[in-house]
């Protein structure tokens, strides 16, 4: 297994595209942490504005979650349908701030942070994908977590590269299982000289590229037309991912502002029939010499 892993490591990212995307995302993460210095100064959580979560007047996702969902997409993808979860978080704003205090508490373990009462806010419970990304963004420098937010994906990677059996039954909580799986994957990373210096998102990118997990977001059992709807949503997410790559590159080159980024993303979501022409216009703008 080790030889196979090493071969995949050596073959990974020959073009350097993943490295470029991760570097840009890490810069955005540092910008996010500067704007929201909660880890360095927990008291600054009180300065968070409800409009940073969701702006009811403009009916748009606020800056905090625009970073989490869009700017930091290359660090770890979230599948979020619509804005209902952001509206709910805003309606329970004080509860959300209390959860942020848990996220930045250096005395709490990763398991404790994942097991915090996120489910008290509708849309943040179950496997807690959004919560896990927030936790990563405010704790990545600790080096003990990976930007992989689906437990099923962690289990898949564990089974692919960790030379020991997993014993899920022994875990009391989701957080404990999550912490254990990540710790075992990080041991593999640190035990291989070629990957020791890799940043955490880059290693995650390697895992997804080299050991792509099966698609697990199945439609509800018995849902009428479930497979067709499911495929359409998957295709739409892939298309939007390609579109945001164009926006990220335009922003990196200083050709569009943060506000323009949001406007173009909103335009793409609203104008179903004009998506291809919009993407083509922006590609032309991207490649046009200044």
C-alpha positions as CSV (number, residue, x, y, z in Angstrom):
1,X,0.0,0.0,0.0
2,X,2.9,2.4,0.8
3,X,4.4,2.0,-2.7
4,X,1.0,2.7,-4.3
5,X,0.6,5.7,-2.1
6,X,4.0,7.0,-2.9
7,X,3.4,6.6,-6.6
8,X,0.2,8.6,-6.3
9,X,2.0,11.3,-4.4
10,X,4.7,11.6,-7.1
11,X,2.0,11.7,-9.8
12,X,-0.1,14.4,-8.1
13,X,-0.5,17.9,-9.4
14,X,2.0,17.8,-12.2
15,X,0.5,20.9,-13.7
16,X,0.6,22.9,-10.4
17,X,-3.0,23.9,-10.8
18,X,-4.0,22.5,-7.4
19,X,-1.1,24.3,-5.7
20,X,-2.1,27.6,-7.4
21,X,-5.7,27.2,-6.2
22,X,-4.7,26.3,-2.7
23,X,-2.3,29.2,-2.4
24,X,-5.0,31.6,-3.5
25,X,-7.4,30.1,-1.0
26,X,-4.9,30.3,1.8
27,X,-4.4,34.0,1.1
28,X,-8.2,34.5,1.2
29,X,-8.2,32.5,4.5
30,X,-5.7,34.9,6.0
31,X,-7.8,37.9,4.8
32,X,-10.8,36.2,6.4
33,X,-8.9,35.8,9.7
34,X,-7.8,39.4,9.6
35,X,-11.4,40.6,9.0
36,X,-12.7,38.2,11.7
37,X,-9.8,37.9,14.3
38,X,-11.9,35.7,16.6
39,X,-9.2,33.2,17.3
40,X,-6.7,35.8,18.4
41,X,-9.3,38.0,20.2
42,X,-12.4,36.0,21.2
43,X,-14.0,39.2,22.5
44,X,-14.2,40.5,18.9
45,X,-16.9,37.9,18.3
46,X,-19.2,40.6,19.8
47,X,-18.4,42.9,16.9
48,X,-19.9,40.4,14.4
49,X,-22.9,42.0,12.7
50,X,-26.1,40.0,11.7
51,X,-25.6,41.4,8.2
52,X,-22.3,39.5,8.1
53,X,-24.4,36.4,8.2
54,X,-27.3,37.3,6.0
55,X,-28.4,40.7,4.7
56,X,-32.2,40.8,4.7
57,X,-32.4,44.1,2.9
58,X,-30.4,42.9,-0.1
59,X,-31.5,39.3,0.3
60,X,-27.9,38.2,0.0
61,X,-25.4,36.0,1.9
62,X,-23.3,38.2,4.3
63,X,-19.6,38.6,4.0
64,X,-18.7,36.0,6.7
65,X,-20.4,33.2,4.9
66,X,-19.5,34.5,1.4
67,X,-15.9,33.8,2.5
68,X,-16.8,30.4,4.0
69,X,-18.8,29.2,1.0
70,X,-17.3,30.9,-2.0
71,X,-13.8,32.6,-1.5
72,X,-12.6,29.6,0.5
73,X,-14.2,27.0,-1.8
74,X,-10.8,25.5,-2.9
75,X,-10.0,24.7,0.8
76,X,-13.1,22.5,1.1
77,X,-16.3,22.4,-0.8
78,X,-19.7,22.8,0.9
79,X,-23.0,21.8,-0.7
80,X,-25.5,24.4,0.4
81,X,-28.9,24.8,-1.4
82,X,-30.4,28.3,-1.1
83,X,-30.1,30.7,1.7
84,X,-32.4,29.2,4.3
85,X,-29.6,28.1,6.6
86,X,-28.1,31.6,6.7
87,X,-31.5,33.1,7.4
88,X,-31.9,30.6,10.3
89,X,-28.4,31.4,11.7
90,X,-29.3,35.1,11.6
91,X,-32.6,34.4,13.4
92,X,-30.5,32.7,16.2
93,X,-27.6,35.1,16.1
94,X,-26.8,34.9,19.8
95,X,-26.7,31.1,19.7
96,X,-24.3,31.3,16.7
97,X,-22.0,33.6,18.6
98,X,-21.9,31.2,21.5
99,X,-20.9,28.5,19.1
100,X,-18.1,30.7,17.8
101,X,-16.7,31.0,21.3
102,X,-16.5,27.2,21.4
103,X,-14.8,27.1,18.0
104,X,-11.9,29.4,19.1
105,X,-11.6,28.0,22.6
106,X,-8.0,26.6,22.7
107,X,-8.9,24.4,25.7
108,X,-11.4,22.4,23.8
109,X,-10.6,19.4,21.6
110,X,-11.6,19.1,18.0
111,X,-14.2,16.5,19.1
112,X,-15.7,18.9,21.6
113,X,-15.9,21.6,19.0
114,X,-17.7,19.3,16.5
115,X,-20.0,18.0,19.3
116,X,-21.0,21.5,20.4
117,X,-24.8,22.1,20.1
118,X,-24.8,23.1,16.4
119,X,-28.0,21.2,15.9
120,X,-29.9,23.8,17.9
121,X,-29.7,25.9,14.8
122,X,-31.6,24.2,12.0
123,X,-29.3,23.3,9.1
124,X,-26.1,23.1,11.2
125,X,-26.8,19.6,12.7
126,X,-26.5,16.1,11.3
127,X,-22.9,15.7,9.9
128,X,-22.2,19.4,10.6
129,X,-20.4,20.2,7.4
130,X,-20.7,23.9,7.8
131,X,-19.6,23.7,11.4
132,X,-16.5,21.7,10.5
133,X,-15.5,24.2,7.9
134,X,-15.9,27.1,10.4
135,X,-13.8,25.1,12.9
136,X,-11.1,24.5,10.3
137,X,-10.9,28.2,9.3
138,X,-10.3,29.3,12.9
139,X,-8.0,26.5,13.9
140,X,-6.1,25.4,10.8
141,X,-2.7,26.6,12.2
142,X,-3.0,24.0,15.0
143,X,-2.1,21.4,12.4
144,X,-4.4,18.7,13.8
145,X,-7.4,18.9,11.4
146,X,-8.1,18.6,7.7
147,X,-10.6,20.5,5.5
148,X,-12.6,17.3,4.9
149,X,-16.1,17.8,6.1
150,X,-18.0,14.7,5.3
151,X,-17.5,11.8,7.7
152,X,-18.2,9.3,4.9
153,X,-15.3,10.8,2.9
154,X,-12.9,10.5,5.9
155,X,-13.9,6.9,6.3
156,X,-13.3,6.3,2.6
157,X,-9.8,7.9,2.7
158,X,-9.1,6.0,6.0
159,X,-9.9,2.7,4.3
160,X,-7.7,3.6,1.3
161,X,-4.5,4.7,3.0
162,X,-4.5,3.7,6.7
163,X,-3.0,0.3,7.5
164,X,-5.3,-0.6,10.4
165,X,-8.9,-1.5,10.8
166,X,-11.4,1.1,11.9
167,X,-13.7,0.4,14.8
168,X,-16.6,2.9,14.5
169,X,-18.5,1.2,17.3
170,X,-16.1,2.5,20.0
171,X,-16.8,6.1,19.3
172,X,-19.3,7.7,21.6
173,X,-19.9,10.8,19.4
174,X,-19.6,12.2,15.9
175,X,-16.8,14.5,17.1
176,X,-14.7,11.7,18.5
177,X,-15.0,9.7,15.4
178,X,-14.1,12.8,13.3
179,X,-11.1,13.6,15.4
180,X,-9.8,10.0,15.3
181,X,-10.2,9.6,11.5
182,X,-8.4,12.9,10.9
183,X,-5.6,12.0,13.3
184,X,-4.9,8.7,11.5
185,X,-4.8,10.4,8.1
186,X,-2.4,13.0,9.4
187,X,-0.1,10.3,10.7
188,X,0.1,9.0,7.2
189,X,0.9,12.5,5.9
190,X,3.6,13.0,8.5
191,X,5.1,9.5,8.0
192,X,5.8,10.1,4.4
193,X,8.7,12.4,3.7
194,X,7.3,13.7,0.4
195,X,4.1,15.0,2.1
196,X,5.4,16.2,5.4
197,X,5.7,19.8,4.2
198,X,2.4,19.9,2.4
199,X,-0.2,22.3,3.7
200,X,-3.4,20.7,5.0
201,X,-5.6,21.8,2.1
202,X,-3.1,20.6,-0.4
203,X,-3.0,17.1,1.2
204,X,-6.8,17.1,1.2
205,X,-6.7,18.0,-2.5
206,X,-4.4,15.0,-3.0
207,X,-6.7,12.6,-1.3
208,X,-9.7,13.8,-3.3
209,X,-7.8,13.7,-6.6
210,X,-6.1,10.3,-6.0
211,X,-8.7,8.4,-4.0
212,X,-11.9,10.1,-5.2
213,X,-14.8,8.9,-2.9
214,X,-18.0,7.6,-4.4
215,X,-20.8,10.1,-4.7
216,X,-22.7,9.8,-1.5
217,X,-25.3,12.6,-1.6
218,X,-28.2,10.3,-2.6
219,X,-31.7,11.7,-3.1
220,X,-34.4,10.7,-0.5
221,X,-35.5,7.1,-0.8
222,X,-38.7,7.0,-2.9
223,X,-38.5,10.6,-4.1
224,X,-40.3,11.0,-7.4
225,X,-37.7,11.8,-10.1
226,X,-35.0,11.7,-7.4
227,X,-32.2,10.5,-9.6
228,X,-32.9,13.1,-12.3
229,X,-33.1,15.9,-9.8
230,X,-30.0,14.7,-8.1
231,X,-28.0,14.6,-11.3
232,X,-29.1,18.0,-12.3
233,X,-28.1,19.5,-8.9
234,X,-24.7,17.7,-9.2
235,X,-24.1,19.1,-12.7
236,X,-25.1,22.5,-11.5
237,X,-22.6,22.4,-8.7
238,X,-19.9,21.4,-11.0
239,X,-20.8,24.2,-13.5
240,X,-20.8,26.7,-10.7
241,X,-17.5,25.5,-9.4
242,X,-16.0,26.1,-12.9
243,X,-17.6,29.5,-13.0
244,X,-16.2,30.5,-9.6
245,X,-12.7,29.5,-10.8
246,X,-13.1,32.3,-13.4
247,X,-14.3,34.7,-10.8
248,X,-11.4,33.8,-8.5
249,X,-8.9,34.4,-11.2
250,X,-10.4,37.7,-12.2
251,X,-10.3,38.8,-8.5
252,X,-6.7,37.7,-8.1
253,X,-5.7,39.8,-11.1
254,X,-7.6,42.8,-9.7
255,X,-10.1,42.9,-12.6
256,X,-13.1,42.6,-10.3
257,X,-13.9,43.8,-6.8
258,X,-15.5,41.8,-4.0
259,X,-18.8,43.4,-4.7
260,X,-18.5,42.5,-8.4
261,X,-17.6,38.9,-7.5
262,X,-20.9,38.7,-5.5
263,X,-22.9,40.4,-8.3
264,X,-21.6,38.0,-11.0
265,X,-22.2,34.9,-8.7
266,X,-25.8,36.1,-8.1
267,X,-26.3,36.8,-11.8
268,X,-25.1,33.2,-12.6
269,X,-27.6,31.7,-10.1
270,X,-30.5,33.8,-11.4
271,X,-30.0,33.8,-15.2
272,X,-30.3,30.1,-16.0
273,X,-30.5,30.6,-19.8
274,X,-27.5,33.0,-20.0
275,X,-25.0,31.1,-17.9
276,X,-22.8,30.0,-20.8
277,X,-22.7,33.4,-22.4
278,X,-21.9,35.0,-19.1
279,X,-19.0,32.6,-18.5
280,X,-17.7,33.2,-22.0
281,X,-17.8,37.0,-21.5
282,X,-15.9,36.7,-18.3
283,X,-13.3,34.3,-19.9
284,X,-12.7,36.9,-22.6
285,X,-12.3,39.6,-20.0
286,X,-9.9,37.4,-18.1
287,X,-7.7,36.8,-21.1
288,X,-7.8,40.3,-22.4
289,X,-4.5,42.1,-22.0
290,X,-4.7,45.1,-19.7
